[in-house]
Amino acid sequence: MVELLHRFQLKVEYVQVASYDAVLSEVESGLAHAGLTSRTYATFAQRRSGLMMTPIVVHPVELKFATSHKAAPGLVDTIDEHLRIWKADGKSLFHQAMQRWLLVPKESSEQGVLPTYFYAALAGIAILAAVIFFMRSQLRVMIRRVQDAHGRLDDAATKQRVAESALAEVERWYRACFEKADDAQMILDEKGIILQCNPAACRLFNVSQEHIVGKKPMDLSPGVQPDGSLSHRKGAVFLESTLAGCSQRFEWMHETLDGKTFKAEVQLSLMFQADQARILACVRDVSHKMAAQMERERQREYLQTVLDGIPIALFVIDLEGRVVFWNAVCERITGMSQKEVLGRSLNLKPILEGKDLPIPALLLLQMTAQDFLQRHPKWKAQPLPFHAEGIQLTGKIVVQGQQRHMSIVAARLRDRQGELLGAVQCARDITQEIQMHKQLVHSQKMEAVGKLSAGIAHDFNNILTIILGCCDLIRRKSSLDSATRKRVDEIEKTAERAANLTRQLLVFSRKQLMQPVALDLNKLIQDLCPILRRAVGEDIEISQNLGKDLWPVIADPVFLEQTLLNLVINARDAMPLGGRITIETWNEPLREDRDAGLFVIRSGDYVCFRVRDTGHGIDPEIQQRIFEPFLRRNPRAEAPGLGLPPFTAS
């Protein structure tokens, strides 16, 4: 074979292998460029391998060359050409092999010629050998295929056993989850009948598994749900929706075997088991949860009631400045309900006299209490006692068109871990306290004035006593003429009026008690009008509008006369060019208390009188001081006793 290959003038490396299969495998994989096999095997192998076969056959063993598709395109043609030349050469190894195989002597073609049947037998033996060789190779191939198939079957069986083991493990795991679940779980068929249930379901309904399996969940429920719907009808709707592919989650009222009902949270999910639709029902008892929730709601409502009941406006804001709590007093003061402010940024501009003033609680979210005191000294804030992150100050707001004074307290809010949650602000109406403080200051002034007037009244009484005594001594003389006696009488009347004035000063200073009596106010005014007309002069007209059937009053007549005289004299000073003064009286029944500013008038039956004039009125800055004693802003005022500023209406 080596000589044959050298004859082809090819540089080749001859490799001997064990079988024809190895030859085809080497050529097909590209490890060899050409291979030599028998024609019979090559014909069989050509159908299942991608090789190019030469048509030249070398007898008697029928050798055949083949090359790979990856070899040079002209390699097969070259081999074919050399095979033709080799077979045509009578001296080639081919003819020598033929003579040796056919037992033909070289010297003579006539010697050693065998009978024809010998060649036929030899050909039959060769064919039989080829067939045996082919069958052997085919048997090896079939055995290899069977071995490969058996190996694949073993691998498939191994994988199947592994898959079955894993599936069994998963089923055991899911069964353990189903059995050990704290929530009651039941598997229902398409008709809603319970096929399986876990131990938690038995504990929940306080029955054995036999009492649950075979029933419907609606059978474990009262006939009517809390909303008035029938349990079976409403449950059927939920089951149909679940079978349609829509998972359901709802609250349901269940009933135990002993008739005890409880509220449960139910979840229905669609699943498939052996190609059949199933419903997984998970039931959780939420009665304790609902009870705890109701208790929290009750506590929240109680806290809301307490915070709404305190007479302090209170609100809480979070870190973003949004309102999270707003009590009822805040609603009454601001006119803004909880729905309007909860969850929103706070705007108190409507009650801050229209000014866009910062809110202390919001400022405390941005700075500490110490920084607040340093940056806003004009607010005159003070640190809050017993609270390191709080401040207190006073301010003014407008409530229902009236200005009110408020005491404001603001502080930071923190949780138990010290994390900042927000800020709280409280506001308390101190308008009445400020008024009471003003009344206290006013009463202290009046007390000082009372002490002064008491001293003056006592000294003046001593002087009047001397004057009245002298008048009495002069009147006792018989030599007095009528003109002198008349003058003495006038002096005595004037001294008596002065005595009444000092008596009024003593009453004012509480050194002498008033002497109230039942009197008719209309009659007192009618008796005093002649004196009032002489006091105001001819340019001023005094008219009376006295009520009919006026109730009698309990009062000191001297005090009333002096008060009426002061009002008329002050009205006269307000009309230098003349005018009209009108005195009115009427009955006034009060069914409710009335706030008069410095004091509160209790409900009851009252008699009122009023003095009107057509003068220029009182200046606004003086109106706040009209009840101060001895206050005079009109230099021409000559009212006796306690003077009052000119005014238009009493």
C-alpha positions in Angstrom: 0.0 0.0 0.0 2.9 2.3 0.7 4.3 1.6 -2.8 0.9 2.4 -4.2 0.7 5.7 -2.4 4.2 6.6 -3.5 3.2 5.8 -7.0 0.6 8.6 -6.7 3.5 11.0 -6.0 1.7 12.2 -3.0 3.3 13.1 0.3 1.1 11.2 2.7 1.4 9.7 6.1 -0.1 6.2 6.4 -2.1 5.5 9.5 -3.4 2.0 10.2 -6.6 1.7 12.3 -8.5 -1.2 13.8 -11.7 -1.1 11.6 -13.5 0.4 8.7 -15.6 2.4 11.2 -12.5 4.0 12.5 -11.4 4.8 8.9 -14.7 6.6 8.2 -14.6 8.3 11.5 -11.1 9.6 11.0 -12.0 10.9 7.5 -15.4 12.3 8.5 -13.9 14.2 11.4 -11.2 15.6 9.3 -8.3 13.9 11.1 -7.4 12.1 7.8 -7.6 13.3 4.2 -8.4 9.9 2.6 -9.3 6.4 3.7 -9.3 2.9 2.2 -12.2 0.4 2.8 -13.9 -2.5 1.0 -16.5 -1.6 -1.6 -19.3 -3.4 0.2 -18.8 -1.5 3.4 -18.2 1.7 1.6 -21.5 1.4 -0.3 -23.3 0.9 3.0 -21.4 3.7 4.8 -22.0 6.1 2.0 -25.6 6.4 2.8 -25.1 7.5 6.3 -21.8 9.5 6.1 -20.9 12.7 4.3 -18.0 11.2 2.3 -17.0 11.4 -1.4 -16.4 7.9 -2.8 -14.2 7.0 -5.8 -15.9 4.9 -8.5 -12.7 2.8 -9.2 -12.8 -0.7 -7.6 -9.6 -2.7 -7.0 -10.2 -6.5 -7.3 -10.4 -9.0 -5.7 -10.8 -7.4 -2.3 -12.7 -4.5 -3.8 -10.7 -1.8 -2.1 -12.2 1.7 -2.4 -10.9 5.1 -1.6 -13.0 8.0 0.0 -12.2 11.5 1.0 -13.8 14.1 3.3 -15.8 17.0 1.9 -13.3 19.2 3.6 -10.4 17.8 1.5 -9.1 19.4 -1.7 -11.7 19.2 -4.5 -9.2 17.5 -7.0 -8.1 14.8 -4.6 -10.6 12.2 -5.6 -10.0 12.8 -9.3 -6.2 12.4 -8.8 -6.8 9.1 -6.9 -9.1 7.9 -9.6 -6.6 8.7 -12.4 -3.7 6.9 -10.6 -6.0 3.9 -9.9 -6.8 3.6 -13.6 -3.1 3.7 -14.6 -2.2 1.3 -11.8 -4.8 -1.3 -13.0 -3.7 -0.9 -16.6 0.0 -1.6 -15.8 0.7 -5.3 -16.2 3.7 -5.1 -13.9 2.0 -3.2 -11.1 1.4 -4.6 -7.7 -2.2 -5.0 -8.6 -1.5 -7.6 -11.3 1.0 -9.3 -9.0 -1.6 -9.6 -6.3 -4.1 -10.9 -8.8 -1.8 -13.6 -9.8 -0.9 -14.5 -6.3 -4.6 -14.5 -5.2 -5.7 -16.5 -8.3 -2.7 -18.8 -8.1 -1.5 -18.0 -11.7 2.2 -18.7 -12.3 4.3 -16.0 -13.7 6.3 -18.1 -16.2 3.4 -19.5 -18.2 -0.1 -18.6 -18.5 -1.0 -22.3 -19.2 0.6 -23.8 -16.1 -1.4 -23.9 -12.9 -4.6 -22.9 -14.5 -7.5 -24.0 -12.3 -10.9 -25.1 -13.2 -13.7 -22.5 -13.6 -15.6 -23.7 -10.6 -12.5 -23.0 -8.5 -12.7 -19.3 -9.4 -16.4 -19.3 -8.8 -15.9 -21.0 -5.4 -13.2 -18.5 -4.6 -15.4 -15.6 -5.6 -18.2 -17.1 -3.5 -15.9 -17.4 -0.6 -14.8 -13.8 -1.1 -18.3 -12.7 -1.3 -19.3 -14.7 1.8 -16.3 -13.3 3.6 -17.3 -9.8 2.6 -20.9 -10.5 3.7 -19.7 -11.9 7.0 -17.4 -8.9 7.5 -20.2 -6.5 6.6 -22.6 -8.3 8.9 -20.1 -8.2 11.7 -19.5 -4.5 11.2 -23.2 -3.9 11.0 -23.7 -6.0 14.1 -21.1 -3.9 15.9 -22.9 -0.8 14.8 -26.3 -2.1 15.9 -24.8 -3.2 19.3 -23.3 0.3 19.7 -26.7 1.8 18.9 -28.5 -0.5 21.3 -25.9 0.4 23.9 -26.4 4.1 23.3 -30.2 3.7 23.4 -29.9 1.6 26.6 -27.7 4.3 28.1 -30.2 6.9 27.1 -33.0 4.8 28.6 -31.0 4.5 31.8 -30.4 8.3 31.8 -34.1 8.9 31.2 -35.1 6.4 33.9 -32.6 8.0 36.3 -34.0 11.5 35.5 -37.5 10.2 35.9 -36.7 8.7 39.3 -35.0 12.0 40.3 -38.1 14.0 39.1 -40.5 11.7 40.9 -38.4 12.0 44.1 -38.4 15.8 43.8 -42.1 15.8 43.0 -42.8 13.6 46.1 -40.6 16.0 48.2 -42.5 19.0 46.9 -45.8 17.3 47.6 -44.6 16.4 51.1 -43.5 20.0 51.6 -46.8 21.4 50.4 -48.7 18.9 52.5 -46.7 20.0 55.5 -47.5 23.6 54.7 -51.2 22.7 54.3 -51.3 20.7 57.6 -49.2 23.1 59.7 -50.7 26.4 58.5 -52.2 28.5 61.3 -55.0 29.7 59.0 -57.9 27.4 58.2 -57.5 26.1 54.6 -60.0 24.1 52.6 -60.0 22.7 49.0 -63.3 22.9 47.2 -64.5 21.4 44.0 -66.4 23.3 41.3 -69.7 22.9 43.1 -68.2 24.4 46.3 -68.1 21.1 48.2 -65.2 20.8 50.7 -62.9 18.0 49.6 -60.1 18.5 52.1 -59.4 20.7 55.1 -56.4 21.1 57.4 -56.3 20.8 61.2 -56.5 24.5 61.6 -60.0 24.4 60.0 -61.1 21.8 62.6 -59.8 23.9 65.4 -61.4 27.0 64.0 -64.9 25.5 63.7 -64.4 23.3 66.8 -65.4 20.1 64.9 -63.7 17.0 63.4 -62.6 16.7 59.8 -65.6 14.4 59.1 -68.0 17.3 60.0 -66.4 19.6 57.4 -65.6 17.4 54.4 -68.6 17.0 52.1 -70.2 20.3 53.2 -70.1 23.8 51.7 -68.6 26.8 53.5 -72.0 28.4 53.5 -73.2 25.4 55.7 -70.7 26.5 58.3 -72.2 30.0 58.4 -75.4 31.6 59.8 -78.3 31.8 57.3 -78.0 35.6 57.0 -74.9 37.7 56.8 -74.6 41.1 58.7 -75.5 43.0 55.6 -78.8 41.2 55.4 -77.9 39.0 52.4 -78.4 35.2 52.4 -75.2 33.3 53.0 -75.8 30.6 50.4 -76.7 33.1 47.7 -73.9 35.5 48.5 -71.4 32.6 48.8 -72.4 31.2 45.4 -71.6 34.5 43.8 -68.1 34.5 45.3 -67.5 30.9 44.2 -68.6 31.7 40.6 -66.3 34.7 40.5 -63.4 32.6 41.7 -64.0 29.9 39.1 -64.1 32.6 36.4 -60.5 33.5 37.4 -61.0 36.4 39.7 -59.6 35.8 43.2 -61.9 37.0 46.0 -61.0 38.5 49.3 -63.8 39.5 51.7 -65.1 39.4 55.3 -67.5 36.6 56.2 -69.5 35.7 59.3 -69.0 32.0 60.2 -70.6 29.8 62.8 -69.2 27.0 64.9 -71.0 23.8 65.8 -72.1 25.1 69.2 -73.8 28.2 67.5 -71.0 30.7 68.2 -70.5 33.2 65.4 -67.2 34.9 64.6 -66.1 37.3 61.8 -63.5 35.9 59.4 -61.4 37.1 56.6 -61.8 34.8 53.6 -59.6 34.5 50.5 -60.6 32.3 47.5 -58.1 31.3 44.8 -58.5 29.2 41.7 -56.2 26.2 41.3 -56.1 23.0 39.2 -55.6 19.4 40.5 -55.4 16.5 38.0 -56.7 18.8 35.2 -59.8 19.7 37.4 -60.6 23.1 38.7 -60.4 23.5 42.5 -60.8 26.4 44.9 -58.5 27.0 47.7 -60.3 28.8 50.6 -58.2 30.4 53.4 -60.2 31.5 56.4 -58.7 33.6 59.2 -60.5 34.5 62.4 -60.4 38.3 62.7 -62.8 38.7 65.6 -60.0 39.3 68.0 -58.4 41.7 65.5 -61.7 43.5 65.1 -62.1 43.7 68.8 -58.7 45.2 69.2 -59.4 47.5 66.3 -62.7 48.6 67.9 -60.9 49.1 71.2 -58.3 51.3 69.5 -61.1 53.1 67.7 -62.9 53.6 71.0 -59.7 54.9 72.6 -59.1 57.2 69.7 -62.7 58.5 69.9 -62.3 59.0 73.7 -59.0 60.9 73.1 -60.7 62.9 70.4 -63.6 63.7 72.8 -61.2 64.7 75.5 -59.2 67.0 73.2 -62.3 68.4 71.8 -63.7 69.0 75.3 -60.8 71.0 76.6 -61.4 74.8 76.3 -58.1 75.2 74.4 -57.5 75.3 70.7 -55.1 72.5 69.9 -53.6 71.3 66.6 -50.7 69.1 65.6 -48.5 69.3 62.4 -46.1 66.7 61.0 -42.5 67.3 59.7 -43.9 68.5 56.4 -46.1 71.1 58.0 -49.3 69.3 57.3 -52.1 69.2 59.9 -52.6 65.8 61.5 -54.9 66.8 64.4 -57.4 69.7 64.7 -59.8 69.9 67.7 -63.3 71.4 67.9 -62.1 74.6 69.6 -59.9 75.2 66.5 -62.9 74.8 64.3 -65.0 77.3 66.3 -62.2 79.9 66.5 -61.0 79.7 62.9 -64.3 78.6 61.2 -62.3 75.8 59.4 -63.5 72.2 59.8 -61.2 69.2 60.2 -61.9 68.1 56.6 -60.7 71.4 55.3 -57.3 71.3 57.1 -56.3 67.7 57.8 -53.5 66.6 55.5 -52.9 70.1 54.3 -50.5 73.0 55.0 -51.8 75.3 57.7 -53.0 78.8 56.7 -54.2 81.0 59.6 -54.1 84.3 57.7 -57.9 84.8 58.0 -57.7 85.0 61.8 -54.4 86.9 62.0 -56.0 90.2 61.1 -55.3 89.5 57.5 -51.5 89.4 58.1 -49.3 86.6 56.7 -47.6 86.0 60.1 -45.5 82.9 60.7 -46.9 80.2 63.0 -44.8 79.3 66.0 -45.3 75.5 65.6 -44.0 75.7 62.0 -41.0 77.7 63.1 -40.1 75.1 65.7 -39.8 72.5 63.0 -37.0 74.7 61.5 -35.3 75.8 64.6 -34.9 75.1 68.3 -36.8 76.9 71.1 -33.6 78.8 72.0 -33.1 79.9 68.4 -36.7 81.0 68.2 -36.3 83.3 71.3 -33.1 84.8 69.8 -34.4 85.4 66.3 -37.9 86.7 67.2 -37.4 89.0 70.2 -40.3 91.3 69.2 -42.7 88.5 69.9 -41.7 88.7 73.6 -41.8 84.9 73.9 -40.7 83.0 77.0 -39.3 79.5 77.4 -42.0 77.0 78.4 -41.5 75.7 82.0 -40.9 71.9 82.4 -40.4 71.6 78.6 -37.0 72.2 77.0 -38.4 72.5 73.5 -41.4 74.7 74.1 -42.2 78.4 74.1 -45.1 80.6 75.2 -46.2 84.0 74.0 -49.3 86.1 73.6 -51.0 87.3 70.4 -54.1 88.7 68.9 -56.6 87.1 66.5 -59.9 88.0 64.9 -62.8 85.8 65.8 -66.2 86.5 64.2 -65.1 90.1 63.6 -63.9 90.6 67.1 -60.3 90.9 68.3 -59.4 88.4 70.9 -56.2 88.0 72.9 -54.7 84.5 72.9 -52.1 82.8 75.1 -50.1 80.6 72.7 -47.9 77.6 73.7 -45.9 75.6 71.0 -43.6 72.7 71.5 -41.8 70.0 69.5 -43.2 66.4 69.5 -40.9 63.4 69.8 -41.5 59.6 70.1 -40.1 57.4 72.8 -36.9 56.9 70.8 -36.4 60.7 70.6 -37.2 61.0 66.9 -38.9 64.3 65.9 -42.5 63.7 64.8 -43.8 67.3 64.4 -45.0 70.1 66.6 -48.1 70.9 68.7 -49.6 74.3 69.3 -52.2 75.3 71.9 -54.0 78.6 72.1 -56.2 79.8 75.0 -58.5 82.8 74.9 -57.3 85.3 77.6 -59.4 88.2 76.5 -61.6 88.1 79.7 -58.5 87.8 81.8 -57.0 90.9 80.2 -60.3 92.7 80.7 -60.3 91.6 84.3 -56.8 92.9 84.7 -57.9 96.2 83.3 -60.8 96.2 85.7 -58.4 95.5 88.5 -56.2 98.4 87.5 -59.3 100.5 87.1 -60.6 99.5 90.5 -57.2 100.3 92.1 -57.4 103.7 90.5 -60.9 104.2 91.8 -59.8 103.1 95.2 -57.1 105.7 95.2 -59.6 108.3 94.0 -62.1 107.1 96.6 -59.6 107.6 99.4 -58.8 111.0 98.1 -62.5 112.0 97.7 -63.4 110.7 101.1 -60.7 112.9 102.7 -61.9 115.9 100.7 -65.6 115.1 101.5 -64.9 115.0 105.3 -63.0 118.3 105.2 -65.7 119.9 103.0 -68.4 118.7 105.3 -66.7 120.4 108.1 -66.8 123.6 106.1 -70.4 123.1 105.2 -71.3 122.5 108.8 -70.0 125.9 109.7 -71.8 127.6 106.7 -75.1 125.9 107.6 -74.7 126.9 111.3 -74.0 130.5 110.4 -77.1 130.6 108.1 -79.2 129.3 111.0 -77.8 131.9 113.4 -78.4 134.7 110.9 -82.0 133.6 110.2 -82.8 133.8 113.9 -82.2 137.6 113.9 -85.5 139.5 113.8 -84.0 142.5 112.2 -83.4 140.8 108.8 -85.1 142.2 105.8 -86.7 140.0 103.2 -83.9 140.4 100.7 -81.2 139.4 103.2 -83.4 136.4 104.4 -83.8 135.3 100.8 -80.1 135.4 100.2 -79.5 133.4 103.4 -82.0 130.8 102.2 -80.2 130.5 98.9 -76.9 130.0 100.8 -78.5 127.3 102.9 -79.9 125.5 99.8 -76.5 125.7 98.1 -74.8 124.3 101.2 -77.3 121.5 101.4 -76.6 120.6 97.7 -72.9 120.7 98.5 -73.7 118.4 101.4 -75.4 116.0 99.1 -72.4 116.1 96.8 -70.1 115.2 99.7 -72.5 112.5 100.6 -72.1 111.2 97.0 -68.3 111.3 97.3 -68.6 109.3 100.5 -70.8 106.8 98.7 -68.3 106.6 95.9 -65.4 106.1 98.3 -67.6 103.4 100.1 -67.2 105.4 103.3 -71.0 105.8 103.5 -73.6 103.3 102.4 -76.2 104.2 99.8 -79.8 104.5 100.9 -81.9 103.0 98.1 -85.6 103.4 98.2 -88.5 102.5 95.9 -89.1 105.4 93.7 -90.8 106.4 90.4 -88.1 107.4 87.9 -90.5 109.3 85.7 -91.5 111.5 88.7 -87.9 112.1 89.7 -87.1 113.3 86.2 -90.2 115.6 86.0 -89.3 117.1 89.4 -85.7 117.7 88.3 -86.5 119.1 84.8 -87.0 122.8 86.0 -83.5 122.8 87.6 -82.1 121.1 84.4 -83.6 123.8 82.2 -82.1 126.6 84.2 -78.7 124.8 84.1 -78.5 124.4 80.3 -79.8 127.8 79.3 -82.2 129.1 76.7 -80.4 127.9 73.6 -80.9 124.2 74.5 -84.3 122.5 74.5 -85.0 119.6 76.9 -87.7 117.2 75.8 -89.0 114.1 77.6 -90.0 110.7 76.2 -91.0 108.9 79.3 -92.3 105.3 79.1 -95.8 104.4 80.3 -96.4 102.0 83.2 -92.8 102.3 84.2 -91.8 99.8 86.8 -90.7 101.2 90.2 -86.9 101.0 90.9 -84.8 100.6 94.0 -82.2 103.3 94.0 -80.7 106.2 95.9 -82.6 109.3 94.7 -79.7 111.6 95.4 -77.4 109.4 93.4 -79.8 109.3 90.4 -80.4 113.1 90.5 -76.6 113.7 90.5 -76.1 111.3 87.6 -78.8 112.8 85.5 -77.5 116.3 86.3 -73.9 115.3 85.2 -75.2 113.8 81.9 -77.3 116.9 81.1 -74.4 119.4 81.9 -72.0 117.4 79.8 -74.5 117.3 76.9 -74.8 121.0 77.2 -71.0 121.4 76.9 -71.1 119.4 73.6 -73.6 121.9 72.1 -72.0 125.4 72.4 -74.3 126.7 69.6 -77.5 125.2 71.1 -79.4 122.0 70.3 -81.8 119.5 71.9 -81.5 117.1 74.8 -83.9 114.2 75.0 -84.5 112.2 78.2 -86.1 108.7 77.6 -87.2 105.9 80.0 -88.6 102.4 79.2 -88.9 98.9 80.7 -86.3 96.4 79.6 -86.8 92.7 80.4 -83.5 90.7 79.7 -84.0 87.0 79.1 -80.2 86.3 78.7 -77.1 87.7 80.2 -75.6 90.7 78.3 -71.9 91.6 78.2 -71.5 95.3 78.9 -67.7 95.3 78.6 -66.6 96.1 82.1 -69.3 93.9 83.6 -72.0 91.5 82.7 -75.7 92.4 83.1 -77.6 89.4 84.5 -81.0 88.4 83.1 -84.0 90.0 84.8 -86.4 93.0 84.6 -84.7 96.5 84.3 -85.8 100.1 84.0 -83.6 102.1 81.6 -83.1 105.8 81.0 -81.1 107.5 78.3 -80.0 111.1 77.6 -79.6 112.0 73.9 -78.2 115.3 72.5 -77.4 116.8 69.1 -73.9 117.7 70.0 -70.6 116.9 68.2 -70.0 113.6 70.1 -67.0 112.1 71.8 -63.6 111.7 70.2 -62.6 108.0 69.7 -59.6 108.2 72.0 -61.7 109.6 74.8 -64.4 107.0 74.4 -62.1 104.4 76.0 -61.9 106.6 79.2 -65.4 108.0 79.7 -65.8 106.1 83.0 -62.6 107.6 84.6 -63.5 109.9 87.4 -62.8 113.7 87.1 -61.9 113.2 83.4 -62.3 116.5 81.5 -61.4 117.2 77.9 -63.7 120.2 77.4 -62.0 123.3 79.1 -65.4 125.0 79.3 -67.0 122.0 81.2 -68.4 123.2 84.5 -70.3 120.1 85.6 -70.6 119.8 89.4 -69.1 116.8 91.2 -67.9 113.8 89.1 -67.5 115.3 85.6 -68.1 113.3 82.4 -66.9 114.0 78.9 -69.4 115.3 76.4 -71.2 112.5 74.6 -74.1 111.9 72.2 -75.8 108.9 73.8 -75.6 107.5 77.2 
